[in-house]
């Protein structure tokens, strides 16, 4: 009989919090300050996540959002000038 030690695949609540703070653009030092720990501890926890999921920071964040481990409020705004320019280009293309 072969026995393996399997880790839980979903991140812990603290790991989700770290991922959320990463997605908000906080640095390792800022995350450590917010959580009352050291940057070394945060780096270790992120490395543990990368090892567990075989992913880069960006891939971890993408996975966390896609699997709904964390929420990613994205605000998409389009500059009025860009919108006007696209409308003008479309009208010009329609005429040609």
C-alpha positions as CSV (number, residue, x, y, z in Angstrom):
1,X,0.0,0.0,0.0
2,X,1.3,3.4,-1.0
3,X,0.6,6.3,1.3
4,X,1.0,9.9,0.2
5,X,0.8,13.1,2.1
6,X,-1.6,15.3,0.2
7,X,-1.9,19.0,0.9
8,X,-5.1,20.8,0.8
9,X,-5.4,22.4,-2.7
10,X,-7.3,25.5,-1.8
11,X,-5.4,28.3,-0.1
12,X,-6.0,29.2,3.5
13,X,-7.8,32.3,4.6
14,X,-4.5,34.0,5.2
15,X,-3.1,33.0,1.8
16,X,-6.3,34.4,0.2
17,X,-5.7,37.6,2.1
18,X,-2.1,37.8,0.9
19,X,-3.3,37.2,-2.7
20,X,-6.0,39.9,-2.4
21,X,-3.4,42.4,-1.1
22,X,-1.1,41.4,-4.0
23,X,-3.9,42.0,-6.5
24,X,-4.5,45.4,-5.0
25,X,-0.8,46.2,-5.8
26,X,0.7,46.1,-2.4
27,X,4.4,45.3,-2.1
28,X,5.7,42.5,0.1
29,X,6.8,45.0,2.7
30,X,3.4,46.7,2.7
31,X,1.6,43.4,3.0
32,X,3.9,42.4,5.9
33,X,3.1,45.7,7.7
34,X,-0.7,45.3,7.2
35,X,-0.6,41.7,8.5
36,X,1.8,42.5,11.4
37,X,4.6,40.2,10.2
38,X,7.9,40.5,8.4
39,X,8.5,40.6,4.6
40,X,10.5,37.4,4.9
41,X,7.4,35.5,6.2
42,X,5.2,36.9,3.4
43,X,7.9,35.9,0.8
44,X,7.9,32.4,2.3
45,X,4.1,32.1,2.2
46,X,4.0,33.3,-1.5
47,X,6.8,30.9,-2.4
48,X,4.9,28.1,-0.7
49,X,1.8,29.0,-2.8
50,X,4.0,29.1,-6.0
51,X,5.5,25.7,-5.1
52,X,2.1,24.1,-4.3
53,X,0.4,25.3,-7.5
54,X,3.5,25.3,-9.7
55,X,2.8,28.9,-10.8
56,X,4.3,32.4,-11.0
57,X,2.8,35.3,-8.9
58,X,0.8,36.4,-11.9
59,X,-0.5,32.9,-12.6
60,X,-1.4,32.5,-8.9
61,X,-3.4,35.6,-9.0
62,X,-5.1,34.6,-12.2
63,X,-5.9,31.2,-10.8
64,X,-7.2,32.7,-7.5
65,X,-9.6,35.0,-9.4
66,X,-10.7,32.3,-11.9
67,X,-11.4,29.8,-9.1
68,X,-13.1,32.5,-7.1
69,X,-10.7,32.2,-4.1
70,X,-10.5,36.0,-4.1
71,X,-12.6,38.8,-5.6
72,X,-11.0,41.1,-8.2
73,X,-13.0,44.3,-8.5
74,X,-11.9,45.8,-11.8
75,X,-13.0,49.2,-12.9
76,X,-12.8,49.7,-16.6
77,X,-12.9,53.3,-17.7
78,X,-12.5,54.6,-21.2
79,X,-11.2,58.1,-21.7
80,X,-13.8,60.3,-23.5
81,X,-11.2,61.3,-26.1
82,X,-10.4,57.7,-26.9
83,X,-14.1,56.9,-27.3
84,X,-14.7,59.9,-29.5
85,X,-11.7,59.0,-31.7
86,X,-12.8,55.4,-32.1
87,X,-16.3,56.6,-33.1
88,X,-14.8,59.0,-35.6
89,X,-12.6,56.2,-37.1
90,X,-15.6,53.9,-37.4
91,X,-17.6,56.5,-39.1
92,X,-14.7,57.2,-41.6
93,X,-14.4,53.4,-42.3
94,X,-18.1,53.1,-42.8
95,X,-18.0,55.9,-45.4
96,X,-15.1,54.3,-47.3
